[in-house]
Amino acid sequence: MKLIGKGGLSRIIEAGLIAMLVIVPVLLITLPWSITWITERTSDDPYYIRYLVILAYSGVMTELIIWQGRGILHSVNVGQVFSADTVRRLRVMATECLVLAAFYFATMFWMSKFFMAFLFVTFVLVGCSLLVFAELFRQANEYKKENDMTI
C-alpha cells in the first residue's frame, strides 16, 4: 500500500480527520446528555459540571488540533510537505497541546484524578515533540529553498 499520494494511506487519514471534524461537534452538542448516560451522574451532582467543563474544553481543543492535522495531511497529499504552512501548523498544534496540558494540570487540583496528571504529562510531551518537528520541518524547508535556487 502506498503511504503518500493518490490512493495512499495519507489520503485515508485525511478523510478520517475530515470525518472527525464533523463528529466532534456532534459529540460536543450531545455532551450534556451523554455525561448523564455514561457516568450516571445527574445535573445536580457537583461532578457533573466538572465533567461537562473538562470534556467541553477538551472537545474544542481537539477540534482545533484535528483541523491543523488535516491541513498538514492536505499539504502532504498535494506534494507541499516542506512549506512554511506545515511549519506554522505544527507550531500551532504544539501550542494547542501545551495549552491543553496546562488545562489538565489545573484540573488535577479540581478533579483530583490520576488520569488528569497522565493527560498533563502526555500533552506536554506531544506539544514539545511537535515543536521539535516544526523546527525540523523549518530547516528542511530552508534546505529545499536553497536547493531549488541552485538548480
DSSP file with accessible surface (Angstrom, degrees, kcal/mol):
  #  RESIDUE AA STRUCTURE BP1 BP2  ACC     N-H-->O    O-->H-N    N-H-->O    O-->H-N    TCO  KAPPA ALPHA  PHI   PSI    X-CA   Y-CA   Z-CA
    1    1 A M              0   0  166      0, 0.0     2,-0.1     0, 0.0     7,-0.1   0.000 360.0 360.0 360.0 135.2    0.0    0.0    0.0
    2    2 A K        -     0   0  121      5,-0.3     7,-1.9     1,-0.1     3,-0.1  -0.440 360.0-158.9 -68.9 146.7    1.2    3.5   -0.9
    3    3 A L  S    S+     0   0  118      5,-0.3     7,-2.5     1,-0.2     2,-0.4   0.810  72.3  32.2 -94.3 -36.4    1.7    5.8    2.1
    4    4 A I  S    S+     0   0  103      5,-0.2    -1,-0.2     4,-0.1     2,-0.2  -0.948  99.8  18.9-126.8 145.5    1.5    9.2    0.3
    5    5 A G  S >  S-     0   0   16     -2,-0.4     3,-2.4     3,-0.1     6,-0.4  -0.477 101.6   0.0 100.1-169.5   -0.4   10.4   -2.7
    6    6 A K  T 3  S+     0   0  174      1,-0.3     3,-0.1    -2,-0.2    -4,-0.1  -0.321 136.1   5.0 -60.6 126.9   -3.4    9.3   -4.6
    7    7 A G  T 3  S+     0   0   62      1,-0.2    -5,-0.3    -2,-0.1    -1,-0.3   0.563 105.9 131.1  76.1   9.5   -4.8    6.1   -3.1
    8    8 A G  S X> S-     0   0    0     -3,-2.4     4,-1.4    -7,-0.1     3,-0.6  -0.376  75.0-103.9 -93.3 170.9   -2.3    6.3   -0.3
    9    9 A L  H 3> S+     0   0   67     -7,-1.9     4,-2.7     1,-0.2     5,-0.2   0.855 117.4  63.0 -60.7 -35.0   -2.7    6.0    3.5
   10   10 A S  H 3> S+     0   0    8     -7,-2.5     4,-2.2     1,-0.2    -1,-0.2   0.862 102.2  50.5 -62.6 -33.8   -2.3    9.7    3.9
   11   11 A R  H <> S+     0   0   94     -3,-0.6     4,-2.4    -6,-0.4    -1,-0.2   0.897 110.0  49.9 -68.8 -39.6   -5.5   10.3    1.9
   12   12 A I  H  X S+     0   0   95     -4,-1.4     4,-2.3     2,-0.2    -2,-0.2   0.922 111.8  47.8 -65.0 -43.1   -7.4    7.8    4.1
   13   13 A I  H  X S+     0   0   77     -4,-2.7     4,-2.5     2,-0.2    -2,-0.2   0.914 110.1  52.4 -64.7 -41.3   -6.1    9.5    7.2
   14   14 A E  H  X S+     0   0   19     -4,-2.2     4,-2.3    -5,-0.2    -2,-0.2   0.932 109.9  48.9 -60.6 -42.2   -7.1   13.0    5.8
   15   15 A A  H  X S+     0   0   58     -4,-2.4     4,-2.3     1,-0.2    -1,-0.2   0.903 110.1  52.1 -63.8 -39.0  -10.6   11.7    5.1
   16   16 A G  H  X S+     0   0   36     -4,-2.3     4,-2.3     1,-0.2    -1,-0.2   0.897 108.8  49.8 -63.5 -39.8  -10.8   10.3    8.6
   17   17 A L  H  X S+     0   0   37     -4,-2.5     4,-1.9     2,-0.2    -2,-0.2   0.885 108.6  52.6 -67.0 -36.9   -9.8   13.6   10.1
   18   18 A I  H  X S+     0   0   80     -4,-2.3     4,-0.8     2,-0.2    -2,-0.2   0.923 109.3  49.8 -63.8 -41.1  -12.4   15.4    8.0
   19   19 A A  H >X S+     0   0   46     -4,-2.3     4,-2.5     1,-0.2     3,-1.0   0.912 108.8  52.5 -62.2 -40.6  -15.0   12.9    9.4
   20   20 A M  H 3X S+     0   0   75     -4,-2.3     4,-2.8     1,-0.3    -1,-0.2   0.846  99.7  62.6 -64.6 -32.6  -13.7   13.7   12.9
   21   21 A L  H 3< S+     0   0   23     -4,-1.9    -1,-0.3     1,-0.2    -2,-0.2   0.762 111.7  38.9 -63.4 -23.9  -14.2   17.4   12.2
   22   22 A V  H <X S+     0   0   97     -3,-1.0     4,-1.2    -4,-0.8    -2,-0.2   0.839 116.3  49.8 -89.2 -39.8  -17.9   16.6   11.8
   23   23 A I  H  X S+     0   0   78     -4,-2.5     4,-2.6     1,-0.2     5,-0.2   0.902 102.5  59.5 -69.8 -41.8  -18.2   14.0   14.6
   24   24 A V  H  X S+     0   0   11     -4,-2.8     4,-2.5     1,-0.2     5,-0.2   0.924 104.8  48.1 -60.0 -46.0  -16.5   16.1   17.4
   25   25 A P  H  > S+     0   0   48      0, 0.0     4,-2.5     0, 0.0    -1,-0.2   0.905 111.0  52.4 -62.0 -35.4  -19.0   19.0   17.2
   26   26 A V  H  X S+     0   0   82     -4,-1.2     4,-2.1     1,-0.2    -2,-0.2   0.930 110.3  47.8 -62.8 -44.1  -21.9   16.5   17.3
   27   27 A L  H  < S+     0   0   97     -4,-2.6     4,-0.4     1,-0.2    -1,-0.2   0.886 110.9  51.7 -63.0 -38.3  -20.4   14.9   20.4
   28   28 A L  H >< S+     0   0   46     -4,-2.5     3,-0.8    -5,-0.2    -2,-0.2   0.902 109.1  49.8 -64.8 -40.1  -19.9   18.3   22.0
   29   29 A I  H 3< S+     0   0  121     -4,-2.5    -2,-0.2     1,-0.2    -1,-0.2   0.893 114.4  44.3 -66.1 -37.6  -23.6   19.2   21.4
   30   30 A T  T >X S+     0   0   53     -4,-2.1     4,-2.6     1,-0.2     3,-0.8   0.430  84.4 104.6 -87.2   2.2  -24.8   15.9   22.9
   31   31 A L  H <> S+     0   0   18     -3,-0.8     4,-2.5    -4,-0.4     5,-0.3   0.875  71.0  58.3 -54.4 -44.3  -22.4   16.2   25.9
   32   32 A P  H 3> S+     0   0   42      0, 0.0     4,-0.8     0, 0.0    -1,-0.2   0.879 116.3  36.0 -58.0 -32.9  -25.0   17.2   28.5
   33   33 A W  H <> S+     0   0  181     -3,-0.8     4,-2.1    -4,-0.2    -2,-0.2   0.858 114.7  54.2 -87.1 -35.5  -26.9   14.0   27.8
   34   34 A S  H  X S+     0   0   28     -4,-2.6     4,-3.2     2,-0.2     5,-0.4   0.847 102.8  57.5 -71.5 -30.4  -24.0   11.7   27.2
   35   35 A I  H  X S+     0   0    4     -4,-2.5     4,-2.5    -5,-0.2     6,-0.6   0.948 109.5  45.7 -61.6 -45.5  -22.4   12.6   30.6
   36   36 A T  H  X S+     0   0   53     -4,-0.8     4,-1.3    -5,-0.3    -2,-0.2   0.920 116.1  46.2 -62.3 -41.8  -25.5   11.5   32.3
   37   37 A W  H  < S+     0   0  210     -4,-2.1    -2,-0.2     2,-0.2    -1,-0.2   0.922 120.5  36.1 -68.6 -44.3  -25.7    8.3   30.3
   38   38 A I  H  < S+     0   0  119     -4,-3.2    -2,-0.2     1,-0.2    -3,-0.2   0.925 129.8  28.6 -79.0 -46.0  -22.0    7.3   30.6
   39   39 A T  H  < S-     0   0   46     -4,-2.5    -3,-0.2    -5,-0.4    -2,-0.2   0.573  93.7-132.0 -94.7 -10.6  -21.2    8.4   34.2
   40   40 A E     <  +     0   0  169     -4,-1.3     2,-0.4    -5,-0.5    -4,-0.2   0.814  61.7 136.5  60.1  31.1  -24.7    8.0   35.6
   41   41 A R        -     0   0   67     -6,-0.6    -1,-0.2    -5,-0.1    -2,-0.2  -0.921  45.4-142.5-107.0 137.5  -24.4   11.5   37.2
   42   42 A T    >   -     0   0   71     -2,-0.4     3,-1.9    -3,-0.1     6,-0.3  -0.451  30.6 -98.8 -94.0 171.0  -27.3   13.9   37.1
   43   43 A S  T 3  S+     0   0   85      1,-0.3     6,-0.2    -2,-0.1    -1,-0.1   0.683 121.0  59.7 -66.8 -16.1  -27.1   17.6   36.6
   44   44 A D  T 3  S+     0   0  133      4,-0.1    -1,-0.3     5,-0.0    -3,-0.0   0.570  82.6  99.8 -88.3  -5.3  -27.5   18.2   40.3
   45   45 A D  S X> S-     0   0   40     -3,-1.9     3,-1.0     1,-0.1     4,-0.8  -0.601  75.9-135.8 -77.6 132.7  -24.3   16.2   41.1
   46   46 A P  H 3> S+     0   0   90      0, 0.0     4,-1.1     0, 0.0     3,-0.2   0.837 104.5  56.1 -61.2 -29.2  -21.3   18.5   41.6
   47   47 A Y  H 3> S+     0   0   65      1,-0.2     4,-2.8     2,-0.2     5,-0.2   0.755  92.7  71.0 -74.5 -21.5  -19.1   16.3   39.5
   48   48 A Y  H <> S+     0   0   19     -3,-1.0     4,-2.5    -6,-0.3    -1,-0.2   0.947  99.9  45.1 -58.5 -49.0  -21.5   16.6   36.5
   49   49 A I  H  X S+     0   0   89     -4,-0.8     4,-2.7     1,-0.2     5,-0.2   0.899 112.5  52.4 -63.4 -40.1  -20.5   20.3   36.0
   50   50 A R  H  X S+     0   0   66     -4,-1.1     4,-2.5     1,-0.2     5,-0.2   0.936 111.1  46.1 -61.6 -46.9  -16.8   19.4   36.3
   51   51 A Y  H  X S+     0   0   52     -4,-2.8     4,-2.8     2,-0.2     5,-0.3   0.914 112.3  52.1 -60.3 -42.9  -17.1   16.7   33.7
   52   52 A L  H  X S+     0   0   45     -4,-2.5     4,-2.4    -5,-0.2     5,-0.2   0.939 112.2  44.4 -60.6 -46.9  -19.0   19.0   31.4
   53   53 A V  H  X S+     0   0   64     -4,-2.7     4,-2.5     2,-0.2     5,-0.3   0.945 116.7  45.4 -64.4 -48.3  -16.4   21.8   31.6
   54   54 A I  H  X S+     0   0    6     -4,-2.5     4,-2.5    -5,-0.2    -2,-0.2   0.939 117.2  43.0 -64.0 -46.5  -13.4   19.4   31.2
   55   55 A L  H  X S+     0   0   77     -4,-2.8     4,-2.4    -5,-0.2    -1,-0.2   0.887 114.2  50.7 -70.7 -35.9  -15.0   17.4   28.3
   56   56 A A  H  X S+     0   0   35     -4,-2.4     4,-2.3    -5,-0.3    -2,-0.2   0.947 113.7  44.3 -65.6 -47.4  -16.3   20.5   26.5
   57   57 A Y  H  X S+     0   0   78     -4,-2.5     4,-2.5    -5,-0.2     5,-0.2   0.931 114.2  50.2 -62.9 -43.7  -12.9   22.3   26.7
   58   58 A S  H  X S+     0   0   12     -4,-2.5     4,-2.5    -5,-0.3    -1,-0.2   0.896 110.1  51.3 -61.1 -39.2  -11.1   19.1   25.6
   59   59 A G  H  X S+     0   0   11     -4,-2.4     4,-2.3     2,-0.2    -1,-0.2   0.909 109.7  48.2 -65.6 -42.8  -13.5   18.7   22.7
   60   60 A V  H  X S+     0   0   75     -4,-2.3     4,-2.0     2,-0.2    -2,-0.2   0.939 114.2  46.3 -63.5 -45.0  -13.0   22.3   21.5
   61   61 A M  H  X S+     0   0   14     -4,-2.5     4,-2.5     1,-0.2    -2,-0.2   0.893 110.4  54.1 -66.1 -36.3   -9.2   21.9   21.7
   62   62 A T  H  X S+     0   0   53     -4,-2.5     4,-2.9    -5,-0.2     5,-0.2   0.918 106.3  52.2 -61.1 -43.1   -9.4   18.5   20.0
   63   63 A E  H  X S+     0   0   44     -4,-2.3     4,-2.2     1,-0.2    -1,-0.2   0.919 110.4  48.1 -60.5 -42.1  -11.3   20.1   17.1
   64   64 A L  H  X S+     0   0   75     -4,-2.0     4,-1.8     2,-0.2    -2,-0.2   0.907 112.8  47.9 -66.2 -40.9   -8.6   22.7   16.7
   65   65 A I  H  X S+     0   0   28     -4,-2.5     4,-2.4     1,-0.2    -2,-0.2   0.921 111.4  50.0 -66.4 -42.8   -5.8   20.1   16.8
   66   66 A I  H  X S+     0   0   20     -4,-2.9     4,-2.8     1,-0.2     5,-0.2   0.895 106.8  56.4 -63.0 -38.3   -7.6   17.9   14.2
   67   67 A W  H  X S+     0   0  125     -4,-2.2     4,-1.9    -5,-0.2    -1,-0.2   0.925 109.7  44.7 -59.6 -44.2   -8.1   21.0   12.0
   68   68 A Q  H  X S+     0   0   18     -4,-1.8     4,-2.2     2,-0.2    -1,-0.2   0.909 112.3  52.0 -67.3 -41.3   -4.3   21.6   11.9
   69   69 A G  H  X S+     0   0   13     -4,-2.4     4,-2.5     2,-0.2    -2,-0.2   0.903 108.1  51.5 -61.9 -40.2   -3.6   17.9   11.4
   70   70 A R  H  X S+     0   0   39     -4,-2.8     4,-2.4     1,-0.2    -1,-0.2   0.920 108.7  51.7 -62.6 -40.4   -6.0   17.8    8.4
   71   71 A G  H  X S+     0   0    3     -4,-1.9     4,-2.1    -5,-0.2    -2,-0.2   0.898 109.3  49.6 -64.1 -39.7   -4.2   20.8    7.0
   72   72 A I  H  X S+     0   0   27     -4,-2.2     4,-2.2     2,-0.2    -2,-0.2   0.940 111.7  47.9 -64.5 -45.9   -0.8   19.1    7.3
   73   73 A L  H  X S+     0   0   32     -4,-2.5     4,-2.6     1,-0.2    -2,-0.2   0.867 108.6  54.9 -65.6 -33.2   -2.0   16.0    5.6
   74   74 A H  H  X S+     0   0   80     -4,-2.4     4,-1.6     2,-0.2    -1,-0.2   0.932 107.8  49.6 -63.5 -42.2   -3.6   18.0    2.8
   75   75 A S  H  <>S+     0   0    7     -4,-2.1     5,-3.0     1,-0.2     4,-0.3   0.902 111.0  50.1 -61.3 -40.5   -0.2   19.6    2.2
   76   76 A V  H ><5S+     0   0   22     -4,-2.2     3,-1.3     1,-0.2     5,-0.2   0.931 109.8  51.0 -61.6 -44.2    1.4   16.2    2.2
   77   77 A N  H 3<5S+     0   0   10     -4,-2.6    -1,-0.2     1,-0.3    -2,-0.2   0.746 111.0  46.8 -71.0 -23.1   -1.2   14.9   -0.3
   78   78 A V  T 3<5S-     0   0   68     -4,-1.6    -1,-0.3    -3,-0.2    -2,-0.2   0.335 119.5-107.5 -99.5   6.9   -0.7   17.8   -2.7
   79   79 A G  T < 5S+     0   0   62     -3,-1.3    -3,-0.2    -4,-0.3     3,-0.2   0.714  87.8 114.5  81.7  22.0    3.1   17.5   -2.5
   80   80 A Q      < +     0   0  122     -5,-3.0     6,-0.2    -6,-0.2     3,-0.2  -0.368  26.3 137.8-118.9  53.1    3.9   20.6   -0.5
   81   81 A V        +     0   0   38      1,-0.2     2,-1.5    -5,-0.2    -1,-0.2   0.943  65.1  54.2 -64.8 -51.4    5.2   18.9    2.7
   82   82 A F  S    S+     0   0   90     -3,-0.2     2,-0.3    -7,-0.1    -1,-0.2  -0.630  84.4 121.4 -91.7  83.8    8.2   21.2    3.3
   83   83 A S  S  > S-     0   0   25     -2,-1.5     4,-1.8    -3,-0.2     3,-0.2  -0.916  75.8-109.5-138.7 164.2    6.5   24.5    3.4
   84   84 A A  H  > S+     0   0   65     -2,-0.3     4,-2.7     1,-0.2     5,-0.2   0.840 117.3  60.8 -63.9 -30.8    6.1   27.4    5.7
   85   85 A D  H  > S+     0   0   53      2,-0.2     4,-2.7     1,-0.2    -1,-0.2   0.910 103.5  48.7 -64.0 -42.4    2.4   26.4    6.1
   86   86 A T  H  > S+     0   0    1     -6,-0.2     4,-2.5     2,-0.2    -1,-0.2   0.921 112.0  49.2 -64.0 -42.6    3.4   23.0    7.5
   87   87 A V  H  X S+     0   0    8     -4,-1.8     4,-2.3     2,-0.2    -2,-0.2   0.938 112.4  48.1 -61.5 -45.7    5.8   24.6   10.0
   88   88 A R  H  X S+     0   0  116     -4,-2.7     4,-2.6     1,-0.2    -2,-0.2   0.930 111.8  49.3 -61.4 -45.5    3.1   27.1   11.1
   89   89 A R  H  X S+     0   0   30     -4,-2.7     4,-2.7     1,-0.2    -1,-0.2   0.889 109.9  51.1 -63.5 -40.0    0.5   24.3   11.5
   90   90 A L  H  X S+     0   0   13     -4,-2.5     4,-2.3     2,-0.2    -1,-0.2   0.911 111.5  48.1 -63.8 -40.6    3.0   22.2   13.6
   91   91 A R  H  X S+     0   0  104     -4,-2.3     4,-2.5     2,-0.2    -2,-0.2   0.900 111.8  49.4 -66.2 -39.7    3.7   25.2   15.8
   92   92 A V  H  X S+     0   0   42     -4,-2.6     4,-2.8     2,-0.2    -2,-0.2   0.932 111.4  49.2 -65.0 -44.1    0.0   25.9   16.3
   93   93 A M  H  X S+     0   0   26     -4,-2.7     4,-2.5     2,-0.2    -2,-0.2   0.908 110.8  51.0 -60.3 -41.9   -0.7   22.2   17.1
   94   94 A A  H  X S+     0   0    0     -4,-2.3     4,-2.5     2,-0.2    -2,-0.2   0.932 110.9  47.9 -61.3 -45.1    2.2   22.3   19.6
   95   95 A T  H  X S+     0   0   81     -4,-2.5     4,-2.6     1,-0.2    -2,-0.2   0.919 111.3  50.5 -62.3 -43.5    0.8   25.4   21.3
   96   96 A E  H  X S+     0   0   23     -4,-2.8     4,-2.4     1,-0.2    -1,-0.2   0.905 111.0  49.1 -62.5 -40.1   -2.7   23.9   21.4
   97   97 A C  H  X S+     0   0    4     -4,-2.5     4,-2.4     2,-0.2    -1,-0.2   0.903 112.0  48.2 -65.3 -41.0   -1.3   20.8   23.0
   98   98 A L  H  X S+     0   0   57     -4,-2.5     4,-2.3     2,-0.2    -2,-0.2   0.878 110.9  50.6 -69.4 -35.4    0.6   22.8   25.6
   99   99 A V  H  X S+     0   0   64     -4,-2.6     4,-2.2     2,-0.2    -2,-0.2   0.925 111.5  48.7 -65.0 -41.6   -2.5   24.9   26.4
  100  100 A L  H  X S+     0   0    0     -4,-2.4     4,-2.5     1,-0.2    -2,-0.2   0.903 109.4  52.9 -64.6 -38.3   -4.4   21.7   26.8
  101  101 A A  H  X S+     0   0    1     -4,-2.4     4,-2.4     2,-0.2    -2,-0.2   0.922 108.2  50.0 -62.4 -43.1   -1.7   20.3   29.1
  102  102 A A  H  X S+     0   0   59     -4,-2.3     4,-2.3     1,-0.2    -1,-0.2   0.902 109.7  51.9 -62.6 -38.8   -1.9   23.4   31.2
  103  103 A F  H  X S+     0   0   40     -4,-2.2     4,-2.2     1,-0.2    -2,-0.2   0.933 110.2  47.5 -62.1 -45.6   -5.6   23.0   31.4
  104  104 A Y  H  X S+     0   0   15     -4,-2.5     4,-1.0     1,-0.2    -2,-0.2   0.860 108.9  55.3 -65.8 -33.7   -5.2   19.4   32.6
  105  105 A F  H >X S+     0   0   90     -4,-2.4     3,-0.6     1,-0.2     4,-0.6   0.936 109.7  46.4 -61.7 -44.8   -2.6   20.5   35.1
  106  106 A A  H >X S+     0   0   59     -4,-2.3     3,-1.0     1,-0.2     4,-0.7   0.886 109.2  54.7 -65.3 -36.7   -5.1   22.9   36.6
  107  107 A T  H 3X>S+     0   0    4     -4,-2.2     4,-3.4     1,-0.2     5,-0.6   0.693  89.6  76.6 -74.0 -15.3   -7.9   20.3   36.6
  108  108 A M  H <X5S+     0   0   38     -4,-1.0     4,-1.2    -3,-0.6    -1,-0.2   0.867 100.9  42.1 -58.8 -34.9   -5.7   17.9   38.7
  109  109 A F  H <<5S+     0   0  152     -3,-1.0    -1,-0.2    -4,-0.6    -2,-0.2   0.711 117.9  46.4 -84.0 -20.9   -6.4   20.1   41.7
  110  110 A W  H  <5S+     0   0   94     -4,-0.7    -2,-0.2    -3,-0.1    -3,-0.1   0.844 128.5  22.6 -88.7 -39.4  -10.1   20.4   40.8
  111  111 A M  H  <5S-     0   0    1     -4,-3.4    -3,-0.2     2,-0.1    -2,-0.2   0.654  85.5-149.3-100.3 -23.7  -10.8   16.8   40.0
  112  112 A S     << +     0   0   93     -4,-1.2     2,-0.4    -5,-0.6    -4,-0.1   0.910  45.1 145.0  48.4  51.2   -8.0   15.1   42.0
  113  113 A K    >>  -     0   0   89     -6,-0.2     4,-0.9    -5,-0.1     3,-0.8  -0.953  55.8-138.5-117.4 139.2   -7.8   12.3   39.5
  114  114 A F  H 3> S+     0   0  173     -2,-0.4     4,-2.1     1,-0.2     3,-0.4   0.850 102.1  66.9 -61.2 -32.7   -4.7   10.5   38.5
  115  115 A F  H 3> S+     0   0  123      1,-0.2     4,-2.6     2,-0.2    -1,-0.2   0.851  94.5  56.6 -60.5 -33.6   -5.9   10.5   34.9
  116  116 A M  H <> S+     0   0   16     -3,-0.8     4,-2.4     2,-0.2    -1,-0.2   0.904 106.6  49.5 -65.2 -38.8   -5.6   14.3   34.7
  117  117 A A  H  X S+     0   0   28     -4,-0.9     4,-2.4    -3,-0.4    -2,-0.2   0.910 110.4  50.9 -64.9 -40.7   -1.9   14.0   35.7
  118  118 A F  H  X S+     0   0  108     -4,-2.1     4,-2.6     1,-0.2    -2,-0.2   0.927 111.2  47.4 -62.2 -44.9   -1.4   11.4   33.0
  119  119 A L  H  X S+     0   0   27     -4,-2.6     4,-2.7     2,-0.2     5,-0.2   0.890 109.7  54.6 -64.1 -39.3   -3.1   13.7   30.4
  120  120 A F  H  X S+     0   0   56     -4,-2.4     4,-2.1     2,-0.2    -2,-0.2   0.963 111.9  42.4 -57.7 -52.5   -0.9   16.6   31.5
  121  121 A V  H  X S+     0   0   75     -4,-2.4     4,-2.4     1,-0.2     5,-0.2   0.924 114.2  52.4 -62.5 -43.0    2.3   14.7   31.0
  122  122 A T  H  X S+     0   0   46     -4,-2.6     4,-2.6     1,-0.2    -1,-0.2   0.943 111.7  44.3 -59.7 -48.8    1.1   13.2   27.7
  123  123 A F  H  X S+     0   0   43     -4,-2.7     4,-2.6     2,-0.2    -1,-0.2   0.822 110.5  54.8 -73.0 -27.2    0.2   16.6   26.2
  124  124 A V  H  X S+     0   0   45     -4,-2.1     4,-2.6    -5,-0.2     5,-0.2   0.946 111.8  44.9 -65.0 -46.0    3.4   18.2   27.4
  125  125 A L  H  X S+     0   0  110     -4,-2.4     4,-2.4     2,-0.2    -2,-0.2   0.920 115.5  46.5 -63.8 -43.5    5.4   15.5   25.6
  126  126 A V  H  X S+     0   0   62     -4,-2.6     4,-2.6    -5,-0.2    -1,-0.2   0.936 113.5  49.1 -64.6 -45.2    3.3   15.7   22.5
  127  127 A G  H  X S+     0   0    0     -4,-2.6     4,-1.8     1,-0.2    -2,-0.2   0.932 113.5  45.5 -61.6 -44.3    3.4   19.5   22.4
  128  128 A C  H  X S+     0   0   60     -4,-2.6     4,-1.9     2,-0.2    -1,-0.2   0.904 112.1  52.1 -66.9 -38.4    7.2   19.6   22.9
  129  129 A S  H  X S+     0   0   57     -4,-2.4     4,-2.7    -5,-0.2    -2,-0.2   0.910 107.8  52.0 -63.3 -40.7    7.7   16.9   20.3
  130  130 A L  H  X S+     0   0   21     -4,-2.6     4,-2.6     1,-0.2    -1,-0.2   0.865 106.3  54.1 -64.9 -34.6    5.6   18.9   17.8
  131  131 A L  H  X S+     0   0   75     -4,-1.8     4,-2.0     2,-0.2    -1,-0.2   0.907 109.5  48.0 -63.8 -40.2    7.8   21.9   18.5
  132  132 A V  H  X S+     0   0   89     -4,-1.9     4,-2.4     2,-0.2    -2,-0.2   0.937 112.2  48.9 -64.3 -44.6   10.9   19.8   17.6
  133  133 A F  H  X S+     0   0  100     -4,-2.7     4,-2.8     1,-0.2     5,-0.2   0.897 108.2  54.6 -62.5 -38.6    9.1   18.5   14.4
  134  134 A A  H  X S+     0   0    0     -4,-2.6     4,-2.2     1,-0.2    -1,-0.2   0.919 109.2  47.6 -61.0 -41.9    8.2   22.1   13.5
  135  135 A E  H  X S+     0   0   64     -4,-2.0     4,-2.5     2,-0.2    -2,-0.2   0.906 111.2  50.9 -66.6 -40.2   11.9   23.1   13.8
  136  136 A L  H  X S+     0   0   91     -4,-2.4     4,-2.5     1,-0.2    -2,-0.2   0.927 112.1  46.8 -61.6 -43.5   13.0   20.1   11.7
  137  137 A F  H  X S+     0   0   55     -4,-2.8     4,-2.4     2,-0.2    -1,-0.2   0.853 109.7  54.3 -67.9 -33.9   10.4   21.0    9.0
  138  138 A R  H  X S+     0   0   83     -4,-2.2     4,-2.1    -5,-0.2    -2,-0.2   0.944 111.0  45.2 -63.2 -45.3   11.6   24.6    9.1
  139  139 A Q  H  X S+     0   0   73     -4,-2.5     4,-2.5     2,-0.2    -2,-0.2   0.912 112.3  51.1 -64.9 -41.2   15.1   23.5    8.5
  140  140 A A  H  X S+     0   0   27     -4,-2.5     4,-2.5     1,-0.2    -1,-0.2   0.893 108.8  52.2 -63.2 -37.4   14.0   21.1    5.7
  141  141 A N  H  X S+     0   0   12     -4,-2.4     4,-2.6     2,-0.2    -1,-0.2   0.903 109.1  49.9 -65.0 -39.4   12.1   24.0    4.1
  142  142 A E  H  X S+     0   0   87     -4,-2.1     4,-2.5     2,-0.2    -2,-0.2   0.926 111.5  48.0 -64.0 -44.5   15.2   26.1    4.2
  143  143 A Y  H  X S+     0   0  148     -4,-2.5     4,-2.7     2,-0.2    -2,-0.2   0.896 111.3  51.6 -62.4 -39.3   17.3   23.4    2.6
  144  144 A K  H  X S+     0   0   92     -4,-2.5     4,-2.8     2,-0.2    -2,-0.2   0.933 110.3  47.9 -63.9 -45.0   14.6   22.9    0.0
  145  145 A K  H  X S+     0   0  101     -4,-2.6     4,-1.8     2,-0.2    -2,-0.2   0.922 113.4  48.0 -61.2 -43.6   14.6   26.6   -0.9
  146  146 A E  H  X S+     0   0  127     -4,-2.5     4,-1.2     1,-0.2    -2,-0.2   0.919 113.4  47.6 -63.5 -41.4   18.4   26.6   -1.1
  147  147 A N  H  X S+     0   0   92     -4,-2.7     4,-0.9     1,-0.2     3,-0.3   0.892 109.6  52.8 -67.7 -40.4   18.4   23.5   -3.3
  148  148 A D  H  < S+     0   0   86     -4,-2.8     3,-0.3     1,-0.2    -1,-0.2   0.848 107.3  53.3 -64.3 -31.8   15.7   25.0   -5.5
  149  149 A M  H  < S+     0   0  158     -4,-1.8    -1,-0.2     1,-0.2    -2,-0.2   0.801 105.8  53.1 -74.5 -26.5   17.7   28.1   -6.0
  150  150 A T  H  <        0   0  106     -4,-1.2    -1,-0.2    -3,-0.3    -2,-0.2   0.676 360.0 360.0 -83.4 -16.0   20.8   26.2   -7.1
  151  151 A I     <        0   0  159     -4,-0.9    -3,-0.1    -3,-0.3    -4,-0.0  -0.146 360.0 360.0 -85.0 360.0   19.0   24.2   -9.8
